[in-house]
Amino acid sequence: MSRFQSIENELKSINGAVFQELCDSYLKRRNENYRAFARTGSQVGKQKTTPGTPDSFFLLPNGNYLFVETTTDVSTKDKLSNDILACFNFKKTKIPINKIEEIILCINWNLSQEEILKLNELVKRYNNHSRVRYLMLQELAIDLHFNHRDLVHEYLGLPLDTGQIVSMEKFIDEYNRASKGISTPIDNTFLHREEELKELKAAIHSDDFIILTGAPGVGKTKLALEGIKSFLAENLEFQAYCVSYKHHTLLDDLFQYLNSDKDYILFVDDANRIDTFNQITSFYRASRKGKLKVVITVRDYAFQEIGILCQEFAPQRIDLAKFSDEQIIEIIKLKPFEILNPDYHKEIVRIADGNPRLAIMTSLLAKAEQNIYALRDVSDLFENYFSTFIKDDGEFASDLNIKCLGLIAFFYTIPYKDKEVVSSLLAHFEIDYSSFIDAIDKLDKLELVEIQFEHVKIPEQNLSTYFFYKAFIKDSLLSFETLLSNYYESNKNRFRDCVIPANNTFGVQNVMDKLQPFLKDYWKTVQKDEEKGFNFLSTFWFYLTDETFTFIYGQIEKLSESNSENYEVTYETNAFSYDRNNLLELIENFFMFHEKELKNAIQLAFEYVRKEPEHSPELIYSIRTKLIFDRDDERYGFKRQSNLFDILLEGLTKKDNLYAKAFYE
């Protein structure tokens, strides 16, 4: 049974009084801005409920009240309605109705939308300004699973690990083993953060709380460890410990390892993942003779949460950006890579997307092959980079994690808390909701996904491209046909954003051979609808060249002959940057080809302009911008330009006014 399911099952069978204590503890964390809190529905010192309305309440700063009604009673008819009515009974509560800002109903089951609507209407009858919030089984189980595991241990009795305050050496060893080779090791050579290292050292000298923030993978952990080592080398009176968080209370370990008379640096990595972070700030406040400095890393999207918790200590914030293209290029130009060709730089930077480890691996491949075209299919490189995904003894012994990553990659974000929406999506691919929740929990620990508030996403674009390719194309673990038939109309841009990068990174044939049959079948269902057909070909023209040319030819044939031969070419600078003719834009996609498709595209473009002369300036603009000479043209013997001028000269010889005008332009 999964941990998530265990939490759900424990909540379903929980004692009513324990459930009230759990919900009160949970809500006190969720509603920190209150003046007073009290329980009326429990007996002091006993796990037993007692009559009282409401069960608990918060006095808010504005003088209003937040009432809490907690129940595990599913047998009493209209129990929740009666609880709401009791909250609005002044004789029971002694609180005026207009002072009740919100009622929270805490229950260990899930309500239907119909039941929720009825309860909402009941509340509005008494006070139109009062809100009702529902803390139900599903939301509570998910939030406890991801964010409050100490409460799971305390109230549900599920076991948790300990041994959380460790030396820097132990932390590095655990970090590298936990990453299973996926994340960049943190005991490698330190590069390209010299200025940030100076800033961090100065901050440790001057401040007690330092927060390093940035996107996943930018090197926050590596910089923090280097900064602490450098500080320790000059300040021998200090010792350093790291928090290796294992979802258990931290205070006991902190008091055990950190002597109040000595000086320490405490390193807290990924603080946004530590649901007992307030215990670290509480420990800092405790009376001590020695100095205590806390160095924290936190993902950029979660900085505000940690920043608020540390606000009273005036933390020093240091922001880290991703490696720039220039920094990546500088690395690969030096030994042992010594790659100096700018064409290789361009490809390596594109593949790495700021990830230094991928840049290094791509450089090694380029140096071994001595052929730039080896970088047009780096699927083997990515398989090597993520080799532990497919080892029998790794996290990816089953295909479930790859499937979940593939879906997240395609949809960009998935609202994992919305069980109804997510279950509907997962059902198309035969994945159940509980398995998905457990999978993203594991993937979050490996930093392959980010669990952000209401959504889960893959933080890096190159990771996202790879997992889409692996799940839907290379291994066919998920059905691309199912994805296309159910989600193309509502997610056109996501198909473009996923398929084209996969094509460019993992090879045309690898992608085309798998997808072309499905695309051809789908085309048959939309080809008679002009608008749908055009939209589909605008995305997949590269894989459906014959179908695209047939469609374009059909559109041109429908046009009537023009009486005008006014092919004047005048336009303002950037005239077509934002307002393009759709058909010409579709045709000019083929201007990148070097073979027969290019000749067909040029001829079709001119025939279109012959019938629509007002688009002559745009055609000339397209030729000037798309058919300019580049490095690939030299390699292919300038076939594109030769094709263009063969067509223009033939038209000029025949004294065709359109081709003549275009030739001189």
C-alpha positions as CSV (number, residue, x, y, z in Angstrom):
1,M,0.0,0.0,0.0
2,S,1.3,3.5,-0.9
3,R,2.1,6.1,1.8
4,F,-0.6,8.4,0.5
5,Q,-3.2,5.6,0.7
6,S,-2.0,4.7,4.2
7,I,-2.7,8.3,5.3
8,E,-6.1,8.3,3.7
9,N,-7.0,5.0,5.5
10,E,-5.7,6.2,8.8
11,L,-7.8,9.4,8.5
12,K,-10.9,7.4,7.6
13,S,-10.6,5.3,10.8
14,I,-9.3,8.0,13.2
15,N,-10.7,8.7,16.6
16,G,-12.9,11.8,16.6
17,A,-10.9,13.6,19.4
18,V,-7.6,12.8,17.7
19,F,-9.0,14.0,14.4
20,Q,-9.9,17.3,16.0
21,E,-6.5,17.8,17.5
22,L,-4.9,17.0,14.1
23,C,-7.1,19.5,12.3
24,D,-6.5,22.2,14.9
25,S,-2.7,21.7,14.6
26,Y,-3.0,21.8,10.8
27,L,-5.2,24.9,10.8
28,K,-2.9,26.8,13.2
29,R,-0.1,26.3,10.6
30,R,-2.4,27.3,7.8
31,N,-3.8,30.4,9.6
32,E,-0.8,31.9,11.4
33,N,-2.3,35.4,11.5
34,Y,-4.6,35.3,14.5
35,R,-4.8,36.9,17.9
36,A,-6.2,34.0,19.9
37,F,-7.2,30.4,19.5
38,A,-9.4,28.2,21.7
39,R,-11.1,24.8,21.7
40,T,-14.6,24.4,23.1
41,G,-15.3,20.9,21.9
42,S,-12.6,18.9,23.7
43,Q,-11.7,17.9,27.2
44,V,-8.4,19.2,28.5
45,G,-5.8,16.4,28.9
46,K,-8.1,13.7,27.4
47,Q,-8.6,12.4,23.9
48,K,-12.3,12.9,24.2
49,T,-14.7,15.3,22.6
50,T,-17.3,17.3,24.6
51,P,-20.3,19.3,23.5
52,G,-19.5,22.9,22.5
53,T,-20.0,25.3,19.6
54,P,-17.9,25.8,17.7
55,D,-15.4,22.9,18.3
56,S,-12.6,25.5,17.9
57,F,-12.2,29.1,16.9
58,F,-9.6,31.7,15.9
59,L,-9.9,35.4,16.8
60,L,-8.6,37.3,13.8
61,P,-6.7,40.6,13.9
62,N,-9.8,42.5,12.5
63,G,-11.9,41.3,15.4
64,N,-13.9,38.7,13.4
65,Y,-13.9,35.0,14.1
66,L,-13.0,31.9,12.2
67,F,-15.1,28.9,13.5
68,V,-14.0,25.3,13.1
69,E,-16.4,22.4,13.2
70,T,-14.7,19.0,13.1
71,T,-16.5,15.6,12.8
72,T,-15.9,12.0,11.8
73,D,-19.7,11.3,12.2
74,V,-21.1,10.1,8.9
75,S,-24.2,8.4,10.4
76,T,-26.1,11.4,11.8
77,K,-28.4,12.8,9.2
78,D,-27.8,16.5,8.4
79,K,-24.8,16.6,10.8
80,L,-23.0,19.3,8.8
81,S,-26.1,21.4,8.4
82,N,-26.8,21.2,12.1
83,D,-23.2,22.2,12.8
84,I,-23.6,25.3,10.6
85,L,-26.9,26.2,12.2
86,A,-25.3,25.9,15.7
87,C,-22.5,28.3,14.6
88,F,-25.1,31.0,13.9
89,N,-26.9,30.4,17.2
90,F,-25.9,33.3,19.4
91,K,-27.2,31.6,22.6
92,K,-24.6,28.8,22.0
93,T,-21.6,30.8,20.7
94,K,-22.1,34.2,22.4
95,I,-20.7,35.6,19.2
96,P,-22.8,38.0,17.0
97,I,-23.5,36.5,13.5
98,N,-21.9,39.5,11.7
99,K,-18.6,38.7,13.4
100,I,-18.4,35.2,11.9
101,E,-16.0,35.7,8.9
102,E,-15.5,32.0,8.0
103,I,-16.7,28.5,9.0
104,I,-14.3,25.6,8.3
105,L,-15.8,22.2,8.2
106,C,-13.2,19.5,8.8
107,I,-14.4,16.0,7.8
108,N,-12.7,12.7,7.1
109,W,-14.7,12.0,3.9
110,N,-15.4,13.8,0.7
111,L,-18.5,15.7,-0.2
112,S,-20.2,15.9,-3.6
113,Q,-20.6,19.3,-5.4
114,E,-24.4,19.0,-4.8
115,E,-23.8,18.7,-1.0
116,I,-21.4,21.6,-1.0
117,L,-23.8,23.9,-2.9
118,K,-26.6,23.1,-0.3
119,L,-24.3,23.9,2.6
120,N,-23.1,27.1,0.9
121,E,-26.7,28.3,0.4
122,L,-27.4,27.5,4.1
123,V,-24.6,29.8,5.2
124,K,-25.7,32.6,2.9
125,R,-29.2,32.6,4.5
126,Y,-27.7,33.7,7.8
127,N,-24.8,35.9,6.8
128,N,-24.1,36.7,3.1
129,H,-20.6,37.8,4.1
130,S,-19.6,34.6,5.8
131,R,-17.6,32.1,3.9
132,V,-17.5,28.3,4.4
133,R,-14.4,26.3,3.7
134,Y,-14.2,22.5,3.4
135,L,-11.2,20.5,4.7
136,M,-12.1,17.1,3.3
137,L,-10.3,13.8,3.2
138,Q,-8.7,14.2,-0.1
139,E,-7.2,17.7,0.4
140,L,-6.1,16.9,4.0
141,A,-4.4,13.6,3.0
142,I,-2.5,15.3,0.1
143,D,-1.3,18.2,2.2
144,L,-0.2,16.0,5.1
145,H,1.6,13.7,2.6
146,F,3.6,16.5,1.0
147,N,3.9,19.2,3.6
148,H,3.2,18.1,7.2
149,R,4.8,14.7,7.8
150,D,5.5,15.4,11.4
151,L,1.7,15.7,12.0
152,V,1.3,12.3,10.2
153,H,3.8,10.8,12.6
154,E,2.3,12.5,15.7
155,Y,-1.4,11.9,15.1
156,L,-1.6,9.0,12.7
157,G,1.3,7.0,14.1
158,L,3.0,6.3,10.8
159,P,6.8,5.8,11.2
160,L,9.4,8.4,10.2
161,D,13.2,8.3,10.0
162,T,15.7,10.3,12.1
163,G,19.5,11.1,12.0
164,Q,19.0,14.5,10.5
165,I,21.9,16.6,11.7
166,V,25.1,15.4,9.8
167,S,28.6,16.5,9.0
168,M,29.3,18.2,5.6
169,E,31.1,15.0,4.4
170,K,28.1,12.9,5.4
171,F,25.7,15.3,3.7
172,I,27.6,15.3,0.5
173,D,27.7,11.5,0.5
174,E,23.9,11.2,1.2
175,Y,23.2,13.9,-1.4
176,N,25.1,12.1,-4.1
177,R,23.6,8.7,-3.2
178,A,20.1,10.1,-3.1
179,S,20.5,11.6,-6.5
180,K,21.4,8.2,-7.9
181,G,23.5,10.0,-10.5
182,I,20.6,12.1,-11.8
183,S,21.5,15.5,-10.2
184,T,24.9,17.0,-10.8
185,P,27.2,15.7,-8.0
186,I,28.2,18.3,-5.4
187,D,31.8,17.2,-4.9
188,N,32.9,18.1,-8.5
189,T,35.1,21.1,-9.5
190,F,33.7,24.5,-8.6
191,L,33.3,26.8,-11.6
192,H,31.9,30.2,-12.6
193,R,30.5,31.4,-9.3
194,E,33.6,33.3,-8.0
195,E,31.7,36.6,-7.5
196,E,28.8,34.8,-5.8
197,L,31.3,33.0,-3.6
198,K,32.8,36.3,-2.4
199,E,29.3,37.7,-1.8
200,L,28.3,34.6,0.2
201,K,31.5,34.7,2.4
202,A,31.0,38.3,3.1
203,A,27.3,37.6,4.1
204,I,28.3,34.8,6.5
205,H,30.7,37.2,8.2
206,S,28.2,40.0,8.6
207,D,24.8,38.1,9.0
208,D,23.3,35.2,10.9
209,F,20.7,34.2,8.3
210,I,21.7,33.9,4.6
211,I,19.3,32.7,1.9
212,L,20.5,31.4,-1.5
213,T,17.6,31.4,-3.9
214,G,17.2,30.4,-7.6
215,A,15.7,27.8,-10.0
216,P,16.5,24.1,-9.5
217,G,19.8,23.1,-10.9
218,V,21.6,26.4,-10.8
219,G,24.1,25.3,-8.2
220,K,22.7,26.7,-4.9
221,T,23.8,23.6,-2.9
222,K,27.3,23.6,-4.4
223,L,27.8,27.3,-3.8
224,A,26.6,27.1,-0.2
225,L,29.0,24.2,0.6
226,E,31.9,26.0,-1.0
227,G,31.1,29.2,0.9
228,I,30.9,27.4,4.2
229,K,34.2,25.6,3.6
230,S,35.9,28.8,2.7
231,F,34.5,30.5,5.8
232,L,35.6,27.6,8.1
233,A,39.1,27.8,6.7
234,E,39.5,31.3,8.0
235,N,37.3,31.0,11.2
236,L,38.6,27.9,13.0
237,E,36.4,28.4,16.0
238,F,33.3,27.5,13.9
239,Q,32.0,24.0,13.2
240,A,29.5,23.2,10.5
241,Y,26.6,20.8,10.4
242,C,24.0,20.1,7.7
243,V,20.3,19.3,8.0
244,S,19.6,16.0,6.1
245,Y,15.9,16.2,6.6
246,K,14.0,13.0,7.0
247,H,10.5,14.3,7.9
248,H,10.9,14.0,11.6
249,T,11.0,16.6,14.4
250,L,14.4,18.5,14.3
251,L,14.6,20.1,17.8
252,D,15.9,17.0,19.6
253,D,18.7,16.5,17.1
254,L,19.6,20.2,17.1
255,F,19.9,20.4,20.8
256,Q,21.9,17.1,20.8
257,Y,24.5,18.1,18.2
258,L,24.8,21.9,18.7
259,N,26.4,22.9,22.0
260,S,25.1,26.2,23.3
261,D,28.6,27.3,24.2
262,K,30.2,26.8,20.8
263,D,30.1,28.5,17.4
264,Y,28.3,26.8,14.5
265,I,27.2,27.2,10.9
266,L,24.0,25.2,10.2
267,F,23.3,24.5,6.5
268,V,19.7,23.9,5.5
269,D,19.3,22.8,1.9
270,D,16.0,23.1,0.1
271,A,14.3,24.8,3.1
272,N,11.0,24.9,1.2
273,R,10.8,21.1,1.5
274,I,11.2,21.2,5.3
275,D,7.7,21.3,6.9
276,T,9.2,21.8,10.4
277,F,11.4,24.7,9.3
278,N,10.0,26.8,12.2
279,Q,11.8,24.5,14.6
280,I,15.1,25.8,13.2
281,T,14.1,29.4,13.8
282,S,12.8,28.4,17.3
283,F,16.2,26.8,18.0
284,Y,18.0,30.0,16.9
285,R,16.0,32.0,19.4
286,A,16.9,29.7,22.3
287,S,19.4,31.1,24.8
288,R,23.1,30.3,23.9
289,K,26.5,31.8,24.5
290,G,28.0,30.7,21.2
291,K,27.3,32.1,17.7
292,L,24.9,30.4,15.3
293,K,24.8,31.2,11.6
294,V,22.2,29.6,9.3
295,V,22.8,29.2,5.5
296,I,19.7,28.3,3.6
297,T,18.9,27.3,0.0
298,V,15.4,27.7,-1.3
299,R,13.8,27.4,-4.7
300,D,12.9,30.8,-6.2
301,Y,9.2,30.1,-6.4
302,A,9.1,29.3,-2.6
303,F,11.3,32.2,-1.4
304,Q,8.4,34.2,-0.1
305,E,7.3,31.5,2.3
306,I,10.8,31.0,3.8
307,G,11.5,34.7,3.7
308,I,8.5,35.4,5.9
309,L,9.6,32.8,8.4
310,C,13.1,34.4,8.7
311,Q,11.9,38.0,8.4
312,E,12.6,38.9,12.0
313,F,16.3,37.9,11.6
314,A,16.8,40.3,8.6
315,P,18.2,37.6,6.3
316,Q,20.7,38.4,3.6
317,R,19.4,37.2,0.2
318,I,21.6,36.0,-2.7
319,D,20.0,35.2,-6.0
320,L,21.6,32.7,-8.4
321,A,20.9,32.8,-12.2
322,K,21.2,29.8,-14.5
323,F,24.5,29.5,-16.3
324,S,24.6,31.8,-19.3
325,D,25.3,30.7,-22.8
326,E,28.6,32.6,-22.5
327,Q,29.6,30.7,-19.3
328,I,28.7,27.3,-21.0
329,I,30.8,28.3,-24.0
330,E,33.7,29.3,-21.8
331,I,33.7,25.9,-20.1
332,I,33.7,23.9,-23.3
333,K,36.5,26.0,-24.8
334,L,38.8,25.1,-22.0
335,K,40.7,21.8,-21.4
336,P,39.9,18.9,-21.6
337,F,37.2,19.8,-24.3
338,E,38.9,22.6,-26.3
339,I,35.9,23.0,-28.6
340,L,36.4,26.2,-30.5
341,N,34.1,25.9,-33.5
342,P,31.1,28.4,-33.0
343,D,28.8,26.0,-34.9
344,Y,29.4,23.4,-32.1
345,H,28.9,26.1,-29.5
346,K,25.5,26.8,-30.8
347,E,24.4,23.2,-30.7
348,I,25.8,22.5,-27.3
349,V,24.2,25.6,-25.8
350,R,20.9,24.6,-27.3
351,I,21.0,21.1,-25.9
352,A,22.3,22.1,-22.4
353,D,19.9,24.9,-21.8
354,G,22.1,26.2,-18.9
355,N,22.8,22.8,-17.5
356,P,26.6,22.4,-17.1
357,R,26.6,18.7,-16.8
358,L,24.6,18.2,-20.1
359,A,27.0,20.7,-21.7
360,I,30.0,18.6,-20.6
361,M,28.5,15.4,-21.8
362,T,27.5,16.9,-25.1
363,S,31.1,18.3,-25.5
364,L,32.6,14.9,-24.9
365,L,30.3,13.4,-27.5
366,A,31.2,16.1,-30.0
367,K,34.9,15.6,-29.4
368,A,34.6,11.9,-29.8
369,E,32.6,12.0,-33.0
370,Q,34.3,15.0,-34.6
371,N,31.0,15.5,-36.5
372,I,28.4,18.2,-35.8
373,Y,25.6,16.0,-37.1
374,A,26.1,13.6,-34.2
375,L,24.5,16.4,-32.1
376,R,21.3,16.3,-34.2
377,D,20.4,13.1,-32.4
378,V,21.5,13.0,-28.8
379,S,18.9,10.4,-27.5
380,D,21.8,8.1,-26.5
381,L,23.4,11.0,-24.6
382,F,20.2,11.6,-22.7
383,E,19.8,7.9,-22.0
384,N,23.2,8.0,-20.5
385,Y,22.5,11.1,-18.5
386,F,19.4,9.5,-17.1
387,S,20.7,6.0,-17.1
388,T,19.4,5.3,-13.6
389,F,15.8,5.9,-14.8
390,I,15.9,2.5,-16.6
391,K,18.0,0.4,-14.2
392,D,16.1,-2.5,-12.7
393,D,17.1,-1.5,-9.2
394,G,16.4,2.2,-9.5
395,E,13.4,4.5,-9.0
396,F,12.3,3.7,-12.5
397,A,12.1,-0.1,-12.3
398,S,8.5,0.4,-13.4
399,D,7.3,2.6,-16.2
400,L,5.0,4.6,-14.0
401,N,7.4,7.4,-13.2
402,I,8.3,7.9,-16.9
403,K,4.6,7.9,-17.8
404,C,3.9,10.6,-15.2
405,L,6.8,12.7,-16.3
406,G,5.7,12.3,-19.9
407,L,2.2,13.7,-19.1
408,I,3.6,16.5,-17.0
409,A,6.0,17.4,-19.8
410,F,3.2,17.6,-22.3
411,F,0.7,19.6,-20.2
412,Y,3.5,21.8,-18.7
413,T,1.6,21.9,-15.4
414,I,-0.9,19.5,-13.8
415,P,-3.2,20.7,-11.0
416,Y,-2.5,17.6,-8.8
417,K,-4.9,18.5,-6.0
418,D,-7.9,18.6,-8.3
419,K,-8.7,14.9,-8.2
420,E,-11.7,15.1,-10.6
421,V,-9.8,16.8,-13.4
422,V,-6.5,14.8,-12.9
423,S,-8.3,11.5,-12.7
424,S,-10.1,12.2,-15.9
425,L,-6.8,12.9,-17.6
426,L,-5.0,9.9,-16.1
427,A,-7.9,7.6,-17.1
428,H,-7.0,8.1,-20.8
429,F,-3.6,6.6,-20.1
430,E,-4.7,3.9,-17.5
431,I,-3.0,5.5,-14.5
432,D,-4.8,5.8,-11.1
433,Y,-4.8,9.0,-9.1
434,S,-3.1,7.5,-5.9
435,S,-0.3,6.1,-8.0
436,F,0.2,9.5,-9.6
437,I,0.4,11.2,-6.3
438,D,3.0,8.8,-5.0
439,A,5.0,9.1,-8.2
440,I,5.3,12.8,-8.2
441,D,6.3,12.7,-4.5
442,K,9.3,10.5,-5.5
443,L,10.1,12.7,-8.5
444,D,10.0,15.8,-6.4
445,K,12.7,14.4,-4.1
446,L,14.9,13.7,-7.2
447,E,14.3,17.3,-8.3
448,L,12.8,16.1,-11.6
449,V,9.5,17.9,-10.9
450,E,8.5,20.8,-8.7
451,I,5.4,20.6,-6.6
452,Q,4.2,24.2,-6.4
453,F,1.2,25.1,-4.4
454,E,-1.6,23.8,-6.6
455,H,0.4,22.4,-9.6
456,V,3.3,20.1,-10.5
457,K,5.7,20.9,-13.3
458,I,9.1,19.9,-14.7
459,P,11.5,22.7,-14.0
460,E,13.9,22.4,-16.9
461,Q,12.9,22.6,-20.6
462,N,15.5,20.0,-21.8
463,L,14.3,17.5,-19.1
464,S,10.7,18.1,-20.2
465,T,11.6,17.5,-23.9
466,Y,13.4,14.3,-23.0
467,F,10.6,12.8,-21.0
468,F,8.0,13.7,-23.5
469,Y,10.1,12.0,-26.2
470,K,10.8,9.0,-24.0
471,A,7.3,8.4,-22.8
472,F,5.3,9.2,-26.0
473,I,7.8,8.4,-28.8
474,K,10.9,6.4,-28.1
475,D,9.4,3.8,-25.7
476,S,5.7,4.3,-26.6
477,L,4.8,4.0,-22.9
478,L,1.9,6.4,-23.5
479,S,-0.3,6.5,-26.6
480,F,0.4,9.5,-28.8
481,E,-2.7,8.6,-30.8
482,T,-4.8,8.9,-27.6
483,L,-3.1,12.2,-26.8
484,L,-3.8,13.5,-30.3
485,S,-7.4,12.5,-30.5
486,N,-8.3,13.8,-27.0
487,Y,-6.2,16.9,-26.6
488,Y,-5.1,18.4,-29.9
489,E,-8.0,20.9,-30.3
490,S,-7.5,22.2,-26.7
491,N,-3.7,22.1,-26.6
492,K,-2.4,23.0,-30.1
493,N,0.5,25.0,-28.8
494,R,1.6,22.3,-26.4
495,F,1.9,19.8,-29.4
496,R,4.1,22.4,-31.2
497,D,6.2,23.0,-28.1
498,C,6.8,19.3,-27.4
499,V,7.1,17.7,-30.8
500,I,9.4,20.2,-32.5
501,P,12.0,20.4,-29.7
502,A,12.0,16.5,-29.6
503,N,12.5,16.5,-33.4
504,N,15.4,18.9,-33.2
505,T,17.1,17.2,-30.3
506,F,16.5,13.5,-30.9
507,G,16.5,13.3,-34.7
508,V,14.0,13.7,-37.4
509,Q,13.6,10.1,-38.3
510,N,13.4,8.9,-34.7
511,V,10.4,11.2,-34.2
512,M,8.8,11.0,-37.7
513,D,8.8,7.2,-38.0
514,K,6.8,6.9,-34.8
515,L,4.4,9.9,-35.2
516,Q,3.7,10.0,-38.9
517,P,1.1,7.2,-39.0
518,F,-0.9,8.8,-36.2
519,L,-0.7,12.2,-37.9
520,K,-1.9,10.9,-41.2
521,D,-4.9,9.2,-39.6
522,Y,-5.8,12.3,-37.7
523,W,-5.4,14.4,-40.9
524,K,-8.1,12.3,-42.5
525,T,-10.6,13.4,-39.8
526,V,-10.0,17.1,-40.3
527,Q,-9.0,17.6,-43.9
528,K,-12.5,18.6,-45.0
529,D,-12.7,21.3,-42.4
530,E,-10.6,24.2,-43.9
531,E,-9.9,25.9,-40.6
532,K,-9.1,22.8,-38.7
533,G,-7.0,21.4,-41.6
534,F,-5.0,24.6,-41.8
535,N,-4.3,24.7,-38.1
536,F,-3.2,21.1,-38.0
537,L,-0.9,21.5,-41.0
538,S,0.6,24.7,-39.5
539,T,1.9,22.5,-36.7
540,F,2.7,19.2,-38.5
541,W,3.6,20.3,-42.1
542,F,7.1,18.9,-41.7
543,Y,5.7,15.4,-41.2
544,L,2.9,15.7,-43.8
545,T,4.6,17.4,-46.8
546,D,2.5,15.8,-49.5
547,E,-0.7,16.5,-47.6
548,T,0.4,20.1,-47.0
549,F,1.3,20.8,-50.7
550,T,-2.1,19.2,-51.7
551,F,-3.9,21.5,-49.3
552,I,-2.0,24.6,-50.4
553,Y,-2.6,23.8,-54.1
554,G,-6.3,23.3,-53.4
555,Q,-6.5,26.7,-51.6
556,I,-4.8,28.4,-54.6
557,E,-7.1,26.7,-57.1
558,K,-10.1,28.1,-55.3
559,L,-9.0,31.7,-56.0
560,S,-10.2,33.5,-59.1
561,E,-7.7,34.8,-61.7
562,S,-6.5,38.4,-61.0
563,N,-6.9,41.1,-63.6
564,S,-4.1,43.0,-62.1
565,E,-0.4,42.7,-62.7
566,N,0.6,45.3,-60.2
567,Y,3.5,43.5,-58.4
568,E,4.9,46.6,-56.8
569,V,7.1,45.9,-53.8
570,T,7.0,48.6,-51.1
571,Y,6.7,48.1,-47.4
572,E,7.8,49.7,-44.1
573,T,10.5,48.2,-41.9
574,N,9.1,45.2,-39.9
575,A,5.9,45.4,-42.0
576,F,5.3,41.6,-41.7
577,S,6.7,41.0,-38.3
578,Y,3.3,40.6,-36.7
579,D,0.8,40.5,-39.5
580,R,1.5,37.6,-41.9
581,N,-0.6,36.0,-44.6
582,N,-1.4,32.5,-43.3
583,L,-1.0,30.7,-46.6
584,L,2.3,32.3,-47.5
585,E,3.6,31.6,-43.9
586,L,2.7,27.9,-44.4
587,I,4.4,27.8,-47.8
588,E,7.6,29.5,-46.6
589,N,8.2,26.7,-44.0
590,F,9.5,24.7,-46.9
591,F,12.1,27.4,-47.8
592,M,14.4,25.6,-45.4
593,F,14.5,22.5,-47.6
594,H,17.3,21.8,-50.1
595,E,15.5,19.3,-52.3
596,K,12.3,19.1,-54.5
597,E,10.1,20.4,-51.7
598,L,11.8,23.8,-52.0
599,K,11.1,24.0,-55.7
600,N,7.5,23.1,-55.2
601,A,7.1,25.7,-52.4
602,I,8.7,28.5,-54.5
603,Q,6.5,27.8,-57.5
604,L,3.3,27.6,-55.3
605,A,4.2,30.8,-53.6
606,F,4.5,32.7,-56.9
607,E,1.2,31.1,-58.2
608,Y,-0.5,32.3,-55.1
609,V,0.8,35.9,-55.6
610,R,-0.2,35.8,-59.2
611,K,-3.8,35.4,-58.0
612,E,-3.4,37.7,-55.0
613,P,-0.9,40.4,-56.3
614,E,-1.3,42.5,-53.1
615,H,0.8,39.9,-51.3
616,S,3.8,40.3,-53.7
617,P,5.8,42.4,-51.1
618,E,5.3,39.8,-48.5
619,L,6.7,37.0,-50.8
620,I,9.8,39.1,-51.6
621,Y,10.2,39.8,-47.9
622,S,10.0,36.0,-47.2
623,I,12.6,35.2,-49.9
624,R,15.0,37.9,-48.5
625,T,14.7,36.6,-45.0
626,K,14.4,32.9,-45.5
627,L,16.7,32.2,-48.4
628,I,19.7,34.1,-47.4
629,F,23.1,32.3,-47.5
630,D,24.1,30.4,-44.4
631,R,26.7,27.8,-43.4
632,D,24.4,24.9,-44.3
633,D,24.0,26.3,-47.8
634,E,27.7,26.0,-48.4
635,R,27.6,22.4,-47.3
636,Y,24.8,21.6,-49.6
637,G,26.3,23.3,-52.6
638,F,23.9,26.3,-52.4
639,K,21.0,24.2,-53.8
640,R,18.4,26.6,-52.3
641,Q,19.7,29.6,-54.0
642,S,20.2,27.7,-57.3
643,N,16.6,26.5,-57.2
644,L,15.4,30.0,-56.6
645,F,17.4,31.6,-59.4
646,D,16.6,28.7,-61.9
647,I,12.9,29.5,-61.3
648,L,13.3,33.3,-61.6
649,L,15.5,33.1,-64.7
650,E,13.1,30.7,-66.4
651,G,10.2,33.2,-65.7
652,L,12.4,36.1,-66.9
653,T,13.2,34.3,-70.1
654,K,9.5,33.8,-70.7
655,K,8.9,37.5,-70.0
656,D,6.6,36.7,-67.2
657,N,6.0,40.0,-65.4
658,L,5.7,38.5,-62.0
659,Y,9.0,36.6,-62.1
660,A,10.7,39.5,-63.8
661,K,9.7,41.9,-61.0
662,A,10.7,39.4,-58.4
663,F,14.1,38.8,-60.1
664,Y,15.0,42.5,-60.0
665,E,13.8,42.9,-56.5
